[in-house]
């Protein structure tokens, strides 16, 4: 009787942990989506609408700080989900492999996005000595900055796609 009771407690605990894992990833995905679709475009759109000479510089500062939170949160949550990956796993071998790959992609993409790409972008902005709006479009630093911006967008996009796939896999696992 007590072994059955312990099994039920373990299954219940595993189901709760699985639910918490899904909620954590869903919150991060929602924050990343909100940042990408609302915060970044709004910051640039509103500030540029005032015709400020350094509107992009100010908006970039807002976006950089916000993206920093999104990236670090994605990195930490991804690591936490990787550490708890094997608790109560009814998902088959391929599902487990796919979820592991997705979570690893989230960790790598957000880590690279924050500690490599964003750091290089900040260093470039500092080296420009004037707001980025005042740097010629053909200036090597501006071109490098724009390229890094593209990499940053791609890294966050990759992390978001991986999170969406992981959420589907986690949901399937929870149902089984």
Buried (B, 14 or more C-beta within 10 A) or exposed (E): EEEEEEEEEEEEEBEEEBEEBBEBBBEBBEBBBEBBEEBBEEBBEEBBEEEBEBBBBBBBBBBBEBBBEBBBBBBBBBBBBBEBBEEBBBBEEEBBEBBBBBBBBBBBBBBBBBEBBBEBBBEBBEEBEEBBBBBEEEEEBBEBBEEBBEBBBEBBEBBBBBBBBBBBBBEBBBEE
